Structures are given as structure tokens and as C-alpha cells.
Amino acid sequence: MNKQHYQLRLEGLEEENGQIRAADLHKVLGALLKTAERTTRLLATGEGSVQGTRPTWLEASIDFTITGLEEGSTILEIDAPLLAETAHDQFSQPEFWRETPEAGDTSLDLAAFAIEEAQSESDSSERFDSSVLDAVLEFKKAVRSANVRYQLRPTTGARGSFELTEASFERIAERKRQLPEPKAFVVSGKLDEIKHSAGRFRLFLPNGHKLLGRIHPEYLQGESLRDLWGKDVTVEGMVHFKANGQARLIDARKLGERSEGDELFEALPSVSNLHAQSDLFPEFSSSARKDEPMILWGKWPGDEPIEELMAELS
């Protein structure tokens, strides 16, 4: 298997150059692995952290090899496999991210891009969510020394690099605090299955937008939706947002064929248009329990005249 080579340099350790406590090394590598895993999963599926066993492709993508420990501060030599070989199928549908991984990219490159984006002034968050930022912040407490500086640099043809300092951790913690909380939404569009990603789907909205979706295993079974692929449906669930307030993913609690009046829900969810559905459904208010979107089912337009509902949204 082809690999890229990197150096992770640690400056400011209490130990002599080229040395690191075993317990600290374990935590540093844990933070690196977790950041790479969550970033790669996020870009492949729309969700950074999922409970349960890692899929085979993800396990292979973060199968790093530590090839040496060098002086010059303390430098970890790392080999990482190419995503083109470990996760080709998962990145074969490029419409869900702005920039697809290049042929020579690894999960360490994706982690580096996420760390750099989290420290930038960009109001988006294509490459990170709260789970990715949590993983990055684990570097801060990985070693006992204060004010440690981390630097990842490729030594072959890889593209990713990052630097983490005390100021970086403050910036990243602030970005995490600014991320919008998930909110309950109802969305209507055409349902399409995503190959190579069980339980995932994409929703095509009439205005040309697309929304990634995940079937919540506690409420729905993927096989039960087989007859709905390619049809117009209405989905109810928790929507996760990017830093700029745009929808990233809907965690579907209930999904059914589209009904009359569901054109009210054709807009791509965003934090800015949350009030529109709150006006229709008081259960969307901040006082409602955010983990109970199912209370909206059965309250879609039907009993009320469509003209009355449209008036409420205007």
C-alpha cells in the first residue's frame, strides 16, 4: 500500500530532545488518531462521531505507522495510507463537499485542513464539527508540559500541515462555543440513497439544494425505506449545522411519502429560518426538549387550510 510520510514535531516538552514520556506519547497519538478519524468520517458521511465499531475503510484510513522518534525537539516520524486506496468508494460522490481529496491525500491531510480551517476567519465549517474540535482540543491536555507547540509537516508530496499552540486552542474552543446547536426541523424533497454508506441518504430540494441525511437507528430501519428511494418524501428530525448556520445533516426520526401542503418544508434548513417553522409549530421553540422532534408528527398541514399556514409563514 502506498503511503505519505509526515513529521509531528513537539516543542516545549520537559524531556530532553528526542524524548517523550510513554503516557504522554499515548495521549498525543490518541488525539492525532481521533482528529484524523472524525475529520475523515465527517467528509465521507456528513457526521464526525458515530458510536459503534469503525467501518473497515475508516480503520484502514487511520492505520498510521510510527517509523521513528527523532531529535530536533521531539519528532515523531509517521507513515499514513492514501485515501484513494483505503476509502475510494466513500469519496466517489463529490457533490457533498467543496473539495474532494486528491489522489495523494491521507486522513492526516484532512485533519490538517480541518485544524487550519478551525483557526481561520472563515464563517463556514466544511471540514469540522463539534466532535472534530473536541478531538483537536485533546492535544492541549495530552502532555504534562505547559505551552507545548505541535507542528505537522509532510516530508513527501502530501499537502497537509498544521501548527497548534496555546493561542490555537483558545481559538478552537471559541469556534466550538459558536457552533449552532442541533434543532428539530421538517424538510421535504426527493429521497436518494447513498451507495457504500448504509443508513445514509441525500435529500434533493426543489430549489437545487441538497441535504445529507442519516436514518436514526432508534426510530427507523434502512430496509423499511427501500420503496421510498427516488420518491418525494417529508423528513422529520434533528438538523446539525455548520458554523455559518447552514444545514450539514438531518438525523431522521421519521420519514414518509410527501403529503399535500408539504411544500412548506422545501427550504434548506438554517438557523436563520428556524423561526418560520417555530411559528407553525410552537414545539420548535427553545423551551421544547430538543431531543423530541417526534412530537411534530401528525401536525403537518392537513387539518388547517393551506392558505392559513402560508399566511403564518409570511
Rosetta blueprint (number, residue, H / E / L):
1 M L
2 N L
3 K E
4 Q E
5 H E
6 Y E
7 Q E
8 L E
9 R E
10 L E
11 E E
12 G L
13 L L
14 E L
15 E L
16 E L
17 N L
18 G L
19 Q L
20 I L
21 R L
22 A H
23 A H
24 D H
25 L H
26 H H
27 K H
28 V H
29 L H
30 G H
31 A H
32 L H
33 L H
34 K H
35 T H
36 A H
37 E H
38 R H
39 T H
40 T H
41 R H
42 L H
43 L H
44 A H
45 T H
46 G L
47 E L
48 G L
49 S L
50 V L
51 Q L
52 G L
53 T L
54 R L
55 P L
56 T H
57 W H
58 L H
59 E H
60 A H
61 S H
62 I L
63 D L
64 F L
65 T E
66 I E
67 T E
68 G E
69 L E
70 E E
71 E E
72 G L
73 S L
74 T E
75 I E
76 L E
77 E E
78 I E
79 D E
80 A E
81 P E
82 L E
83 L H
84 A H
85 E H
86 T H
87 A L
88 H L
89 D H
90 Q H
91 F H
92 S L
93 Q L
94 P H
95 E H
96 F H
97 W L
98 R L
99 E L
100 T L
101 P L
102 E L
103 A L
104 G L
105 D L
106 T E
107 S H
108 L H
109 D H
110 L H
111 A H
112 A H
113 F H
114 A H
115 I H
116 E H
117 E H
118 A H
119 Q H
120 S L
121 E L
122 S L
123 D L
124 S L
125 S L
126 E L
127 R L
128 F L
129 D L
130 S H
131 S H
132 V H
133 L H
134 D H
135 A H
136 V H
137 L H
138 E L
139 F L
140 K L
141 K L
142 A L
143 V L
144 R L
145 S L
146 A L
147 N L
148 V L
149 R E
150 Y E
151 Q E
152 L E
153 R E
154 P E
155 T L
156 T L
157 G L
158 A L
159 R L
160 G L
161 S L
162 F E
163 E E
164 L E
165 T L
166 E H
167 A H
168 S H
169 F H
170 E H
171 R H
172 I H
173 A H
174 E H
175 R H
176 K H
177 R H
178 Q H
179 L L
180 P L
181 E L
182 P L
183 K E
184 A E
185 F E
186 V E
187 V E
188 S E
189 G E
190 K E
191 L E
192 D E
193 E E
194 I L
195 K L
196 H L
197 S L
198 A L
199 G L
200 R E
201 F E
202 R E
203 L E
204 F E
205 L L
206 P L
207 N L
208 G L
209 H L
210 K E
211 L E
212 L E
213 G E
214 R E
215 I E
216 H L
217 P L
218 E L
219 Y L
220 L L
221 Q L
222 G H
223 E H
224 S H
225 L H
226 R H
227 D H
228 L H
229 W L
230 G L
231 K L
232 D E
233 V E
234 T E
235 V E
236 E E
237 G E
238 M E
239 V E
240 H E
241 F E
242 K L
243 A L
244 N L
245 G L
246 Q E
247 A E
248 R E
249 L E
250 I E
251 D E
252 A E
253 R E
254 K E
255 L E
256 G E
257 E E
258 R L
259 S L
260 E L
261 G L
262 D H
263 E H
264 L H
265 F H
266 E L
267 A L
268 L L
269 P L
270 S E
271 V H
272 S H
273 N H
274 L H
275 H H
276 A H
277 Q H
278 S H
279 D H
280 L H
281 F L
282 P H
283 E H
284 F H
285 S L
286 S L
287 S L
288 A L
289 R L
290 K L
291 D L
292 E L
293 P H
294 M H
295 I H
296 L H
297 W L
298 G L
299 K L
300 W L
301 P L
302 G L
303 D L
304 E L
305 P L
306 I H
307 E H
308 E H
309 L H
310 M H
311 A H
312 E H
313 L H
314 S L
